[in-house]
């Protein structure tokens, strides 16, 4: 099936009911379905990939430094919208963020020009842009505060719990290097801290991954 | 003089010419002039202080952690606009940023409710909100990348040059502790690095402040 479902757009955009029929069609005609496999890059840097609306799956939005270091800013789950991948809508959206698929993902890509036209005609579409950008801003500020000011043991404990919740289990299959990239840290630092968590009996680290043994202890540490 | 100057609003808001006369008056009637002395707090946390338009002076927008640690996100100079201090315009502007006056500052404070009314009627006012939030987002991301991934000697060199440029001189009168707060670091780290800069002959550190002796060397280091 290649026709976008208007109900998904209606869910995503609070101003949908105000749009004229022809403007609804303008958005629908400029919406494409894309699928990505786990690990695929969805958006990179200053490209104008479009507005992304996640149907199902999981995307990771992250900063990538010139030296190749990474830190995860936020995840996009079902029904989440990504505007940072549509730099051509706003002239100030120039920050080169990266978006990768963390799980197999199906999403709508909405052409920025079409959205821009709508936001020129409907005040609510502009306000919605501002709301969405500022939500992401708040999430990124939280990450910044964490990464600058919170001790690494607390951050790692919180990350392990968050990751287990996303995977709906108590086992994390990321490598130490991948965890370091999420947290803007180095592999050795992650390995050392996991070893300490293991000594305390909170996790069990093996080649296959990390088993959470005492999530309540991690919870306590993370607060 | 207590009446706001419509020309300042016209400069600040690109959609001003589109506003009806009564909407221009709505904004003007809801604009107040405020003055702050160097060091005053202008906005704190989740208060809805209003949209700030700097007439002249200098504001510092910074993150303050629960533990009292700080990092400067950006400065607002003449004609700059601050929306982060108007959390009630956007329901998602919930991130508790702090704004202090770094120099004696005169500014307009525009009541959020008035701007909100305008943005409900004029699509350009909503887009302008989105543009402004996303400009600040980009600036904050740059600071985050710097603070996580760039070596401290480079960051300190860049900060000294930026600060000298803001003060239009080659002398910085901030304390080591104040510099540490700008950079999200600790006083000892700043003092140690400045001592090293002094050994190299790039700066001269005294009780009264820091004199830049070789800005070209700092420039080189910062790149």
Interface residues (C-beta under 8 A of the other chain):
Chain A: X63 X65 X67 X69 X71 X90 X91 X92 X93 X94 X95 X97 X119 X120 X121 X122 X123 X124 X125 X126 X127 X128 X129 X130 X131 X132 X133 X134 X135 X136 X137 X138 X140 X141 X142 X143 X144 X145 X147 X148 X149 X150 X184
Chain B: X63 X65 X67 X69 X71 X90 X91 X92 X93 X94 X95 X97 X119 X120 X121 X122 X123 X124 X125 X126 X127 X128 X129 X130 X131 X132 X133 X134 X135 X136 X137 X138 X140 X141 X142 X143 X144 X145 X147 X148 X149 X184
